[in-house]
Amino acid sequence: MSVPEIALNRVTKQYKTGTLALEGVSLSVQRGEFVTLLGPSGCGKSTLLRMISGLSTPTGGEIRVNGMTPGNARELMSFIFQDPTLMPWRTVAGNVGLSLELEGAARPLRAERVSDVLGLVGLQHFANRYPRELSGGMKMRASIARALVSRPRILLMDEPFAALDEMTRDRMNEQLLRLFEEQKWTVLFVTHSVAEAVFLSTRIVILSAHPGRIAHDVALNLGRPREPHLRESAAFEQAVIQISRLLRGVQR
């Protein structure tokens, strides 16, 4: 088998206060998978993403990203947070291209890359707008474009659509899957929504709490590409019921 895109071997995270956030977490994610982490609040989902990205370090175990330490694999990954955190004084294009600017990329290359990713997320006509002129969904799309401008192969997404209304969230899910099919990323996604997890994922990993451990690892065989009408199908409803039951089991 090829080297896993993301490999965790008995990863533990204990804070200086003594709190044990995660214990003995082992997980393998192959290239091109869309894996969602579900679990009770405080079970370490976001902590796990931060350690994979290199923003935090485990206190035990080992993490490898494409065979490398997270620190050496940073150029392969982009992290998308719940809050778009766009700079209000920069245009959409200015926000999206900031990382390339900081890297010293030539202006023509920056302009080309920014134009490409704004086209991908449907914001090509809003390049010169400011964040205050955008809706919540458009701000999130700008945040995704900013993550894509470095051309990552791995996306780490921490509840990126949690603040959006249900209709906008559904549309963003559909757009994310369209991009996922086109760009062939590997995605590790955190959410509290079972329906969102089922619609998006090839696998769902459920963590138990205090400390976080993997309780269930469920493959979803709902076909690809996923279309909006999937949400109305019996197979989707059954998957939501199954995952909801498993999730209730770890919350007891």
C-alpha positions as CSV (number, residue, x, y, z in Angstrom):
1,M,0.0,0.0,0.0
2,S,1.1,3.6,-0.6
3,V,2.2,5.8,2.3
4,P,-1.0,7.2,4.1
5,E,-1.6,10.8,3.5
6,I,-2.2,11.3,7.3
7,A,-1.1,8.7,9.8
8,L,-1.5,8.9,13.6
9,N,0.0,6.3,15.8
10,R,-1.2,6.2,19.5
11,V,-1.3,10.0,19.7
12,T,-1.8,11.5,23.1
13,K,-2.2,15.1,24.2
14,Q,-2.0,16.2,27.8
15,Y,-1.9,19.8,28.8
16,K,0.3,21.3,31.5
17,T,-2.7,21.6,33.7
18,G,-2.8,17.8,33.7
19,T,-5.9,17.6,31.5
20,L,-5.7,14.6,29.2
21,A,-7.4,15.7,26.0
22,L,-6.6,12.8,23.7
23,E,-5.2,9.3,24.4
24,G,-4.0,6.6,22.2
25,V,-5.5,7.9,18.9
26,S,-4.5,5.8,15.9
27,L,-5.9,6.8,12.5
28,S,-4.9,6.3,8.8
29,V,-6.2,8.5,6.1
30,Q,-5.5,7.7,2.5
31,R,-5.0,10.1,-0.4
32,G,-8.4,11.4,-1.7
33,E,-10.5,10.5,1.3
34,F,-12.9,12.9,2.9
35,V,-12.9,12.0,6.6
36,T,-15.1,13.8,9.2
37,L,-14.5,13.8,12.9
38,L,-17.6,13.8,15.1
39,G,-17.9,13.7,18.9
40,P,-19.0,15.5,22.0
41,S,-17.7,19.0,22.7
42,G,-14.3,18.8,24.3
43,C,-13.4,15.4,22.9
44,G,-10.3,16.8,21.1
45,K,-11.4,17.1,17.5
46,S,-9.9,20.6,17.0
47,T,-6.9,19.6,19.0
48,L,-6.3,16.7,16.6
49,L,-6.4,19.0,13.6
50,R,-4.0,21.5,15.2
51,M,-1.5,18.8,15.9
52,I,-1.7,17.4,12.3
53,S,-1.2,20.9,11.0
54,G,1.8,21.5,13.2
55,L,0.2,24.3,15.2
56,S,0.4,22.1,18.4
57,T,2.5,19.1,19.3
58,P,1.5,15.7,20.8
59,T,2.8,14.7,24.2
60,G,2.9,11.0,23.1
61,G,2.7,9.0,19.9
62,E,3.6,10.0,16.4
63,I,2.0,11.9,13.5
64,R,3.1,11.7,9.9
65,V,1.8,13.6,6.9
66,N,2.8,11.9,3.6
67,G,5.5,10.2,5.6
68,M,6.9,13.5,7.1
69,T,6.5,15.3,10.4
70,P,3.8,17.9,10.4
71,G,6.5,20.7,10.5
72,N,8.1,19.4,7.3
73,A,4.8,18.8,5.5
74,R,3.3,22.3,6.1
75,E,3.4,23.2,2.4
76,L,1.1,20.3,1.6
77,M,-1.7,21.5,4.0
78,S,-4.1,24.4,4.4
79,F,-6.2,25.0,7.6
80,I,-9.7,26.5,7.3
81,F,-11.1,27.8,10.6
82,Q,-14.7,28.4,11.6
83,D,-14.1,32.2,11.5
84,P,-13.0,33.5,8.1
85,T,-10.8,36.1,9.8
86,L,-10.5,38.3,6.7
87,M,-8.6,41.6,7.1
88,P,-11.2,44.3,6.7
89,W,-8.8,46.8,5.1
90,R,-7.9,44.5,2.3
91,T,-10.0,43.6,-0.7
92,V,-11.1,40.0,-1.4
93,A,-8.2,39.6,-3.8
94,G,-5.8,41.2,-1.3
95,N,-6.9,38.7,1.5
96,V,-6.7,35.7,-0.8
97,G,-3.3,36.5,-2.1
98,L,-1.7,37.5,1.2
99,S,0.2,34.3,1.8
100,L,1.8,34.5,-1.7
101,E,2.7,38.2,-1.0
102,L,4.4,37.2,2.2
103,E,6.3,34.5,0.4
104,G,7.6,37.1,-2.1
105,A,5.9,35.6,-5.1
106,A,6.0,37.8,-8.2
107,R,3.0,40.1,-8.8
108,P,1.9,38.4,-12.1
109,L,2.0,35.0,-10.4
110,R,0.0,36.3,-7.5
111,A,-2.6,37.8,-9.8
112,E,-2.9,34.6,-11.8
113,R,-3.2,32.3,-8.7
114,V,-5.8,34.6,-7.0
115,S,-7.8,34.9,-10.2
116,D,-7.8,31.1,-10.5
117,V,-9.0,30.3,-7.0
118,L,-11.6,33.1,-7.0
119,G,-13.0,31.5,-10.1
120,L,-13.1,28.1,-8.4
121,V,-15.2,29.4,-5.5
122,G,-17.4,31.7,-7.7
123,L,-16.1,35.1,-6.4
124,Q,-14.3,36.2,-9.6
125,H,-16.6,39.3,-9.8
126,F,-16.0,40.3,-6.1
127,A,-12.2,40.5,-6.2
128,N,-12.2,44.2,-5.5
129,R,-14.9,44.2,-2.8
130,Y,-14.1,44.5,0.9
131,P,-15.2,41.9,3.6
132,R,-17.9,44.3,4.9
133,E,-19.6,44.0,1.5
134,L,-19.9,40.2,1.5
135,S,-22.5,37.9,3.0
136,G,-21.5,35.2,5.5
137,G,-21.3,32.5,2.8
138,M,-19.2,34.7,0.5
139,K,-16.8,35.4,3.4
140,M,-16.4,31.7,3.9
141,R,-15.8,31.2,0.2
142,A,-13.1,33.9,0.3
143,S,-11.5,32.0,3.3
144,I,-11.5,28.8,1.3
145,A,-10.0,30.6,-1.7
146,R,-7.3,31.9,0.6
147,A,-6.5,28.3,1.7
148,L,-6.5,27.1,-1.9
149,V,-4.2,29.7,-3.3
150,S,-1.1,27.8,-2.1
151,R,-2.4,24.7,-4.0
152,P,-2.5,22.3,-1.0
153,R,-3.2,18.6,-1.4
154,I,-4.6,18.3,2.2
155,L,-7.4,20.5,3.7
156,L,-7.9,20.6,7.4
157,M,-11.3,22.2,8.1
158,D,-12.5,23.0,11.6
159,E,-16.3,23.6,11.6
160,P,-16.0,26.1,8.7
161,F,-19.8,26.4,8.1
162,A,-21.0,26.3,11.7
163,A,-22.0,30.0,11.8
164,L,-24.0,29.9,8.5
165,D,-27.8,29.5,8.2
166,E,-29.0,26.0,7.1
167,M,-29.7,26.9,3.4
168,T,-26.3,28.6,3.0
169,R,-24.6,25.8,4.8
170,D,-26.2,23.2,2.4
171,R,-25.0,25.3,-0.6
172,M,-21.5,25.5,0.8
173,N,-21.4,21.8,1.3
174,E,-22.4,21.2,-2.3
175,Q,-19.8,23.7,-3.5
176,L,-17.1,22.1,-1.3
177,L,-17.9,18.6,-2.7
178,R,-17.7,20.0,-6.3
179,L,-14.3,21.3,-5.6
180,F,-13.3,18.1,-3.8
181,E,-14.2,16.1,-6.9
182,E,-12.3,18.5,-9.2
183,Q,-9.2,19.0,-7.1
184,K,-8.7,15.5,-5.6
185,W,-7.8,16.8,-2.1
186,T,-7.5,14.8,1.0
187,V,-9.9,16.4,3.6
188,L,-10.1,16.0,7.4
189,F,-13.2,17.9,8.5
190,V,-14.7,18.7,11.9
191,T,-18.4,19.3,12.5
192,H,-21.1,18.8,15.1
193,S,-23.7,18.2,12.4
194,V,-24.5,14.6,11.6
195,A,-26.3,15.4,8.4
196,E,-23.4,17.5,7.2
197,A,-20.9,14.7,8.0
198,V,-23.0,12.1,6.2
199,F,-23.5,14.3,3.1
200,L,-19.8,15.1,2.8
201,S,-17.8,12.2,3.9
202,T,-16.3,8.9,2.7
203,R,-15.7,8.0,6.3
204,I,-16.9,9.3,9.7
205,V,-14.7,8.9,12.8
206,I,-16.5,9.3,16.1
207,L,-14.5,10.2,19.2
208,S,-15.5,9.6,22.8
209,A,-14.7,12.2,25.4
210,H,-12.5,12.6,28.5
211,P,-10.1,11.7,27.1
212,G,-10.8,11.6,23.4
213,R,-10.4,8.2,21.9
214,I,-11.7,6.7,18.6
215,A,-14.9,4.9,19.4
216,H,-16.2,4.2,15.8
217,D,-14.8,4.4,12.3
218,V,-17.6,4.1,9.8
219,A,-17.3,3.9,6.0
220,L,-20.1,5.6,4.0
221,N,-21.1,3.9,0.7
222,L,-23.4,6.6,-0.7
223,G,-21.7,6.9,-4.1
224,R,-20.0,9.8,-5.8
225,P,-20.5,12.4,-6.9
226,R,-23.0,13.5,-4.2
227,E,-26.0,15.4,-5.5
228,P,-28.3,17.6,-3.4
229,H,-31.2,15.1,-3.8
230,L,-29.2,12.6,-1.8
231,R,-30.4,14.3,1.3
232,E,-34.0,13.1,0.4
233,S,-33.0,9.4,0.0
234,A,-33.7,6.5,2.3
235,A,-30.0,5.6,2.3
236,F,-29.0,9.1,3.5
237,E,-31.7,8.9,6.2
238,Q,-30.5,5.5,7.4
239,A,-26.9,6.7,7.5
240,V,-27.9,9.7,9.6
241,I,-29.9,7.5,12.0
242,Q,-26.9,5.0,12.3
243,I,-24.4,7.8,13.0
244,S,-26.7,9.6,15.4
245,R,-27.1,6.4,17.5
246,L,-23.4,5.8,17.6
247,L,-22.9,9.4,18.7
248,R,-25.5,9.2,21.4
249,G,-23.7,6.1,22.7
250,V,-20.4,7.9,23.3
251,Q,-22.1,10.8,25.0
252,R,-23.5,8.6,27.8
